């Protein structure tokens, strides 16, 4: 059968609007809307049959029940719903009433067409409303990860739900003071409530002083709220490329991080201004650098960064030692493969197992006969405090074990965090 004959069979199945007619043949021609395609087919059939051209009104269509005439109305509802949200990309999704889906299937069956002929009502509705949304808002469609997703529920009149996808800011942080955790640290005694029950009923938790937290501030608290405020978001989540000990500083190039802001109303703040605001508010305790707008993919790349780390540490020995003995022990550790059973200090929150890690390079100098300064470059996941102390034999080899003397890290600084591929090396557009 010819296309015109097939079209005539669709028309004979009952009153159908031009959009529903044209949609059955969307895969047979290009460059036309379904309404234009349907009108052309109807005119062609009328000419061949020498009959008047009498298309039904959209409301008379038994397939879509007039929905194909509502593209503009739904687009305007979307534009009204996103008013006040600044975005660049969007996508439209539609919840189609089951009756329309059944009508579509029945139309193709009665007309003798394949059940998958043309395209679906849902596909057309998404596209046609989407085109109008783009014109009304001056934004572009994005089918992968749009800034906003508009969900149209045709089962409920005028029901438009807009989902605003998170926005992201990448950077590096330097932690310039000790005893600041990377993220908020709720009190383990009161579970973060700041309260406990005593003889006189509910009272402030003795362990945290009623604050609910073990530390007054964190890198997350000093950075994330400012980013959330700049993006006018509902919540901010801090993602770091690993983390250093609470009592360790993070110096020099700093540690990569991404702040994820949920439900942002503004996605493109000035990152130079944002960087300055964070650093001014932190007052020298924490400093951020290299802030830039990022993508969702950056979160996983930062969290999964297989980074090596360079440390500088002060070490105290249990008795006087000779510089030659320190040098000999460090030579043995240089390039060594170390076996570390889960350290005692983290055994309550880590699985008990033996891990193998590499010491890439280690060196140091004796400051006096009981104090030394060491610098170490090691594989990610290497417990450096235990590499020095031996952790009661849980780490082998260790500096203490090789020298036969107690050794303890009294001050620790992370001076570099670097992966084989830095998270910021790839997306060129983020550096423009």
Secondary structure per residue as TSV (DSSP state, phi and psi in degrees):
chain	resnum	aa	ss	phi	psi
A	1	X	-	360.0	149.1
A	2	X	-	-80.2	167.4
A	3	X	H	-60.9	-40.2
A	4	X	H	-63.7	-40.1
A	5	X	H	-65.4	-41.0
A	6	X	H	-62.9	-41.6
A	7	X	H	-62.8	-39.9
A	8	X	H	-62.3	-37.4
A	9	X	H	-65.3	-36.5
A	10	X	H	-66.3	-45.3
A	11	X	H	-62.3	-37.8
A	12	X	H	-69.5	-16.3
A	13	X	T	-75.7	-6.0
A	14	X	S	138.2	171.3
A	15	X	-	-66.3	116.4
A	16	X	-	-126.1	142.0
A	17	X	-	-73.6	168.7
A	18	X	H	-61.1	-37.5
A	19	X	H	-63.6	-46.0
A	20	X	H	-68.0	-33.7
A	21	X	H	-66.9	-51.8
A	22	X	H	-64.7	-29.8
A	23	X	H	-64.5	-29.1
A	24	X	T	-66.4	-17.8
A	25	X	T	-123.6	24.6
A	26	X	T	-63.5	-22.7
A	27	X	T	-91.4	5.7
A	28	X	S	-109.6	-5.2
A	29	X	-	-156.0	161.5
A	30	X	-	-134.7	159.4
A	31	X	S	87.5	3.6
A	32	X	S	-122.9	151.2
A	33	X	-	-75.1	164.1
A	34	X	H	-63.8	-35.0
A	35	X	H	-64.6	-42.2
A	36	X	H	-65.8	-40.7
A	37	X	H	-65.0	-43.3
A	38	X	H	-65.3	-40.1
A	39	X	H	-63.4	-43.7
A	40	X	H	-62.2	-41.8
A	41	X	H	-66.4	-39.5
A	42	X	H	-66.3	-41.3
A	43	X	H	-63.7	-43.2
A	44	X	H	-60.7	-43.7
A	45	X	H	-65.7	-39.3
A	46	X	H	-64.5	-39.4
A	47	X	H	-65.9	-43.2
A	48	X	H	-65.8	-35.8
A	49	X	H	-90.8	-1.8
A	50	X	T	53.8	46.9
A	51	X	-	-119.1	159.8
A	52	X	-	-68.9	148.9
A	53	X	-	-84.3	107.9
A	54	X	-	-133.7	78.5
A	55	X	-	-72.1	143.8
A	56	X	-	-73.2	158.2
A	57	X	-	-71.7	156.5
A	58	X	G	-54.7	-36.3
A	59	X	G	-66.3	-23.9
A	60	X	G	-81.3	-13.1
A	61	X	-	-65.4	122.7
A	62	X	T	-80.2	-12.0
A	63	X	T	-84.6	-59.1
A	64	X	T	-97.4	-9.4
A	65	X	T	56.0	37.4
A	66	X	T	89.9	-3.4
A	67	X	G	-64.2	-29.3
A	68	X	G	-69.2	-7.1
A	69	X	G	-99.7	8.1
A	70	X	-	-111.4	10.8
A	71	X	H	-55.2	-48.8
A	72	X	H	-62.9	-40.7
A	73	X	H	-62.1	-45.5
A	74	X	H	-68.3	-35.6
A	75	X	H	-62.5	-40.7
A	76	X	H	-65.6	-36.8
A	77	X	H	-64.2	-40.8
A	78	X	H	-61.9	-47.6
A	79	X	H	-59.4	-38.4
A	80	X	H	-67.3	-38.9
A	81	X	H	-67.5	-35.6
A	82	X	T	-91.2	5.3
A	83	X	T	-59.7	129.7
A	84	X	T	96.1	-12.4
A	85	X	-	-99.3	122.2
A	86	X	-	-93.1	120.2
A	87	X	-	-148.3	165.6
A	88	X	S	-117.9	-25.1
A	89	X	E	-132.8	154.1
A	90	X	E	-149.6	168.8
A	91	X	E	-148.9	148.6
A	92	X	E	-115.8	134.7
A	93	X	E	-126.1	149.8
A	94	X	E	-129.1	133.9
A	95	X	E	-96.1	108.8
A	96	X	-	-87.1	134.7
A	97	X	-	-58.8	135.5
A	98	X	H	-54.4	-33.0
A	99	X	H	-62.9	-39.2
A	100	X	H	-65.9	-41.1
A	101	X	H	-62.3	-40.4
A	102	X	H	-66.0	-40.7
A	103	X	H	-62.1	-40.8
A	104	X	H	-59.7	-47.0
A	105	X	H	-63.1	-40.9
A	106	X	H	-66.7	-39.0
A	107	X	H	-59.5	-47.7
A	108	X	H	-66.1	-36.6
A	109	X	H	-64.9	-46.1
A	110	X	H	-68.8	-29.6
A	111	X	H	-86.8	-3.3
A	112	X	T	73.8	26.7
A	113	X	-	-98.8	154.4
A	114	X	-	-57.1	147.7
A	115	X	T	-65.7	-20.8
A	116	X	T	-104.7	19.0
A	117	X	-	-64.5	140.5
A	118	X	S	69.8	-135.3
A	119	X	-	-135.8	168.3
A	120	X	-	-85.4	159.3
A	121	X	H	-57.6	-42.0
A	122	X	H	-60.8	-43.8
A	123	X	H	-62.4	-44.4
A	124	X	H	-65.2	-42.8
A	125	X	H	-63.0	-43.4
A	126	X	H	-58.3	-46.6
A	127	X	H	-68.2	-48.4
A	128	X	H	-69.4	-40.6
A	129	X	H	-66.9	-40.8
A	130	X	H	-60.0	-43.0
A	131	X	H	-59.8	-40.2
A	132	X	H	-72.3	-34.3
A	133	X	H	-62.8	-42.6
A	134	X	H	-59.8	-42.7
A	135	X	H	-67.7	-38.7
A	136	X	H	-71.3	-32.4
A	137	X	H	-105.8	-9.9
A	138	X	T	67.9	33.6
A	139	X	-	-122.5	173.9
A	140	X	E	-114.5	147.9
A	141	X	E	-75.7	145.3
A	142	X	-	-141.6	115.4
A	143	X	S	-87.0	-8.4
A	144	X	S	-92.0	-64.9
A	145	X	S	-145.3	83.2
A	146	X	-	-73.9	160.9
A	147	X	S	-65.6	-42.0
A	148	X	E	-131.6	146.8
A	149	X	E	-122.3	120.2
A	150	X	E	-99.8	121.4
A	151	X	E	-107.0	120.5
A	152	X	E	-102.8	122.7
A	153	X	E	-105.1	98.5
A	154	X	T	-73.4	-10.4
A	155	X	T	-77.0	-19.0
A	156	X	S	-123.4	123.0
A	157	X	T	-57.9	121.8
A	158	X	T	73.5	13.1
A	159	X	E	-81.2	106.8
A	160	X	E	-121.5	121.9
A	161	X	E	-112.0	126.1
A	162	X	E	-109.7	123.6
A	163	X	E	-103.1	121.5
A	164	X	E	-96.2	113.8
A	165	X	-	-71.1	153.6
A	166	X	-	-61.7	156.4
A	167	X	E	-115.3	159.8
A	168	X	E	-136.8	143.9
A	169	X	E	-127.8	126.9
A	170	X	E	-99.0	151.2
A	171	X	E	-172.9	-173.6
A	172	X	E	-126.5	143.8
A	173	X	E	-118.6	145.4
A	174	X	E	-112.1	130.5
A	175	X	E	-104.3	110.8
A	176	X	-	-95.8	-7.1
A	177	X	S	-128.1	155.7
A	178	X	S	-85.5	170.9
A	179	X	S	61.1	40.0
A	180	X	-	-127.7	113.5
A	181	X	B	-72.6	163.9
A	182	X	S	-70.8	-43.1
A	183	X	S	-122.8	168.0
A	184	X	-	-54.8	140.6
A	185	X	-	-123.8	90.0
A	186	X	B	-62.0	146.9
A	187	X	-	-63.7	128.6
A	188	X	T	-77.6	-16.0
A	189	X	T	-80.5	-40.4
A	190	X	T	-108.7	1.5
A	191	X	T	68.1	20.7
A	192	X	T	90.9	0.4
A	193	X	S	-79.7	-24.0
A	194	X	S	79.0	6.9
A	195	X	E	-129.2	155.1
A	196	X	E	-145.6	165.6
A	197	X	E	-105.8	120.7
A	198	X	E	-113.4	-164.1
A	199	X	T	-63.6	-29.6
A	200	X	T	-99.8	20.0
A	201	X	E	94.9	-151.8
A	202	X	E	-72.0	133.0
A	203	X	E	-148.6	171.1
A	204	X	E	-64.3	142.4
A	205	X	-	-66.1	127.8
A	206	X	T	-67.9	-32.9
A	207	X	T	-69.3	-40.9
A	208	X	T	-109.6	1.7
A	209	X	T	73.5	16.1
A	210	X	T	91.4	-1.8
A	211	X	S	-79.0	-25.3
A	212	X	S	87.6	-5.6
A	213	X	B	-129.2	148.0
A	214	X	S	-78.4	-22.2
A	215	X	S	-130.6	142.7
A	216	X	S	-66.6	-31.4
A	217	X	-	-146.2	162.9
A	218	X	B	-142.2	167.8
A	219	X	H	-59.7	-43.0
A	220	X	H	-57.1	-46.7
A	221	X	H	-68.0	-27.2
A	222	X	H	-85.4	-16.2
A	223	X	H	-113.5	-54.8
A	224	X	H	-61.0	-43.9
A	225	X	H	-60.1	-35.2
A	226	X	H	-68.0	-38.8
A	227	X	H	-66.1	-43.4
A	228	X	H	-60.3	-43.2
A	229	X	H	-63.9	-41.8
A	230	X	H	-64.8	-31.7
A	231	X	T	-95.6	2.4
A	232	X	T	53.3	45.8
A	233	X	-	-97.7	173.8
A	234	X	S	-90.4	-29.2
A	235	X	E	-158.1	148.3
A	236	X	E	-126.3	134.9
A	237	X	E	-118.7	132.6
A	238	X	E	-98.1	125.7
A	239	X	E	-118.7	119.2
A	240	X	E	-109.6	153.8
A	241	X	S	-82.1	78.5
A	242	X	S	78.0	-170.9
A	243	X	-	-154.6	151.6
A	244	X	-	-96.3	164.8
A	245	X	-	-61.1	154.3
A	246	X	T	-58.5	-38.4
A	247	X	T	-87.7	7.5
A	248	X	E	-101.5	141.5
A	249	X	E	-85.7	157.6
A	250	X	E	-119.4	109.6
A	251	X	E	-115.6	-174.1
A	252	X	E	50.5	-115.6
A	253	X	E	-69.7	-21.7
A	254	X	E	84.9	177.4
A	255	X	E	-107.0	133.2
A	256	X	E	-64.8	145.6
A	257	X	E	-151.6	162.5
A	258	X	E	-133.4	133.1
A	259	X	E	-101.1	124.7
A	260	X	E	-101.3	121.1
A	261	X	E	-107.5	122.1
A	262	X	E	-92.3	144.3
A	263	X	T	53.1	48.9
A	264	X	-	-74.1	141.3
A	265	X	S	-96.2	-12.6
A	266	X	-	-140.3	119.3
A	267	X	-	-102.5	-9.8
A	268	X	-	-128.9	62.8
A	269	X	-	-68.6	159.6
A	270	X	-	-71.3	111.1
A	271	X	H	-70.0	-29.3
A	272	X	H	-65.7	-43.3
A	273	X	H	-66.7	-39.6
A	274	X	H	-63.3	-42.3
A	275	X	H	-59.8	-44.5
A	276	X	H	-64.2	-40.6
A	277	X	H	-64.2	-43.1
A	278	X	H	-63.0	-46.6
A	279	X	H	-67.4	-37.1
A	280	X	H	-64.5	-42.8
A	281	X	H	-69.3	-32.6
A	282	X	H	-74.3	-19.2
A	283	X	T	53.4	42.6
A	284	X	T	87.3	-2.6
A	285	X	S	-82.2	-38.1
A	286	X	E	-136.2	146.7
A	287	X	E	-137.9	134.8
A	288	X	E	-110.5	150.5
A	289	X	E	-138.8	166.5
A	290	X	E	59.1	29.0
A	291	X	E	-62.4	137.9
A	292	X	E	-157.1	149.5
A	293	X	E	-64.8	140.5
A	294	X	E	-131.7	-174.8
A	295	X	-	-121.7	169.9
A	296	X	H	-58.5	-36.6
A	297	X	H	-60.9	-27.2
A	298	X	H	-66.3	-27.9
A	299	X	H	-61.6	-50.8
A	300	X	H	-65.5	-37.5
A	301	X	H	-66.4	-36.6
A	302	X	H	-72.3	-45.0
A	303	X	H	-67.1	-31.4
A	304	X	T	-99.4	9.9
A	305	X	-	-59.8	117.7
A	306	X	-	-84.1	82.1
A	307	X	E	-101.0	139.2
A	308	X	E	-88.2	160.3
A	309	X	E	-135.0	147.5
A	310	X	E	-114.7	130.4
A	311	X	E	-120.3	150.4
A	312	X	E	-122.6	131.4
A	313	X	E	-141.9	146.9
A	314	X	E	-93.9	132.6
A	315	X	E	-123.7	136.1
A	316	X	E	-114.9	132.4
A	317	X	E	-100.9	153.8
A	318	X	S	-74.3	-15.8
A	319	X	S	-154.1	164.8
A	320	X	-	-59.4	141.6
A	321	X	-	-130.4	165.3
A	322	X	-	-97.8	149.2
A	323	X	H	-60.8	-34.3
A	324	X	H	-65.9	-37.1
A	325	X	H	-67.4	-39.9
A	326	X	H	-63.3	-44.6
A	327	X	H	-62.7	-40.8
A	328	X	H	-63.8	-43.0
A	329	X	H	-66.1	-40.3
A	330	X	H	-66.9	-35.3
A	331	X	H	-62.0	-36.6
A	332	X	H	-71.4	-32.6
A	333	X	H	-79.0	-24.0
A	334	X	T	-63.7	115.7
A	335	X	T	81.0	6.5
A	336	X	-	-76.2	151.2
A	337	X	E	-94.8	124.8
A	338	X	E	-112.7	135.9
A	339	X	E	-101.9	126.8
A	340	X	E	-129.2	114.9
A	341	X	E	-77.1	146.6
A	342	X	-	-44.8	121.7
A	343	X	-	-60.0	149.5
A	344	X	G	-56.9	-37.9
A	345	X	G	-70.7	-18.6
A	346	X	G	-119.6	9.2
A	347	X	T	-63.6	-23.6
A	348	X	T	-76.9	-15.4
A	349	X	T	-127.5	3.4
A	350	X	S	-125.5	150.0
A	351	X	-	-64.5	138.6
A	352	X	-	-79.3	111.2
A	353	X	-	-160.9	165.3
A	354	X	E	-99.1	126.0
A	355	X	E	-112.3	144.4
A	356	X	E	-106.9	125.8
A	357	X	E	-134.8	157.4
A	358	X	E	-107.1	134.8
A	359	X	E	-93.2	110.7
A	360	X	E	-75.7	-41.1
A	361	X	E	-161.5	139.4
A	362	X	E	-147.8	142.1
A	363	X	E	-156.5	170.7
A	364	X	E	179.5	172.8
A	365	X	E	-132.9	149.8
A	366	X	E	-88.0	119.4
A	367	X	E	-79.8	-43.1
A	368	X	E	-149.5	-172.9
A	369	X	T	-73.1	-4.4
A	370	X	T	-127.7	6.3
A	371	X	E	-136.0	140.4
A	372	X	E	-139.8	157.8
A	373	X	E	-116.3	124.3
A	374	X	E	-117.4	152.0
A	375	X	E	-130.3	133.5
A	376	X	E	-136.8	136.5
A	377	X	E	-114.9	118.1
A	378	X	E	-137.3	167.7
A	379	X	-	-65.2	148.9
A	380	X	T	-57.8	138.2
A	381	X	T	91.5	-2.1
A	382	X	-	-74.8	124.8
A	383	X	-	-82.5	103.1
A	384	X	H	-78.7	-31.8
A	385	X	H	-62.2	-41.1
A	386	X	H	-73.3	-28.6
A	387	X	H	-61.3	-32.4
A	388	X	H	-80.7	-49.9
A	389	X	H	-82.7	-26.3
A	390	X	-	87.4	-18.9
A	391	X	G	52.4	47.3
A	392	X	G	64.2	30.0
A	393	X	G	92.3	-1.3
A	394	X	T	-72.7	-24.6
A	395	X	E	-112.0	129.2
A	396	X	E	-146.0	127.1
A	397	X	S	-76.6	168.5
A	398	X	-	-142.5	161.8
A	399	X	H	-64.3	-45.3
A	400	X	H	-61.1	-42.8
A	401	X	H	-65.6	-40.6
A	402	X	H	-69.6	-31.2
A	403	X	H	-95.4	-12.8
A	404	X	T	67.3	37.5
A	405	X	S	-148.1	146.4
A	406	X	-	-63.1	138.1
A	407	X	E	-142.2	138.5
A	408	X	E	-139.7	137.1
A	409	X	E	-79.3	119.8
A	410	X	E	-102.1	-17.2
A	411	X	E	-153.3	134.9
A	412	X	E	-132.9	132.0
A	413	X	E	-126.6	135.3
A	414	X	E	-91.4	123.4
A	415	X	E	-108.9	-9.9
A	416	X	E	-162.2	142.9
A	417	X	E	-131.1	117.7
A	418	X	E	-144.5	132.5
A	419	X	E	-101.0	169.8
A	420	X	S	-60.5	-35.7
A	421	X	S	-128.3	111.1
A	422	X	-	-63.5	141.2
A	423	X	T	-59.1	-24.4
A	424	X	T	-96.1	4.2
A	425	X	S	-79.8	-27.3
A	426	X	S	-88.4	-55.5
A	427	X	-	-73.5	97.0
A	428	X	G	-58.6	-38.0
A	429	X	G	-65.8	-22.5
A	430	X	G	-73.4	-14.8
A	431	X	G	-101.0	1.1
A	432	X	-	-73.3	360.0
